């Protein structure tokens, strides 16, 4: 078992090249960290789900936040399959399921979340620029339509990756997901990679533009009012930039690593050692990207007053109930004495 963990042999697409791969990090370290991410995310997002159930979808902002929450929950539920597969705790058929379905859904929901974060930035931009404006893009119906379109579009892009992973499954071929793809599947996978890059960098550029304008508006507003509360200024500016900072730190490294990794997967002439290095880089940055599902609840707290109010209300009820229980217990003791 230790020999298998320390060095497994994987074949290239053409089956001719054998490539020794050190799997200790992939089988031990990554699954352990993913387990922590999963437990943290399921706790935070379940709580967020309870809160949002009690908040009506009365604004575009709430609609986008709820859609983001759904994407995070689906992404979270895909993690156990990856954890069991990567740690080799499940049968080899589980690895095939991960390659064909759960990993595809994982990536799909990640990019749904990326686009929705961009829409949230756009919504905040309009709120600052035209606080009393009633454009059609500021109506909940528009937000629901756009969110549905985003889900449908990403599903259409992802579906061929499931269908075209139709090569024969064996314990050997499932070690490398690309080995299950047909020649057309490999080309589509590479095309999806470039589409994903376009989505991320477009959203990031627009988000950066939106929040720079927001920050300038906030600064100008305080300067005109000659506010002396510099601490509040810093806090507000921090809230403005925290979304961009989290977005960039979580997703940018992965998008730097993904292009060369995909090229190594679709090109059988790539050096074996380089393939392994790119694999580790991709998995490390993918883990960083996955931590975004734990970060989004912080965005709800920082930016959504209704969410914070409902959350505090829930905590207040718990505290009140606890005090009532203590009071009842003390009364019972007095009565018994």
Beta strands, then each sheet from edge to edge (+ up, - down):
strand 1: 8-11
strand 2: 18-21
sheet 1: 1+ 2-
end
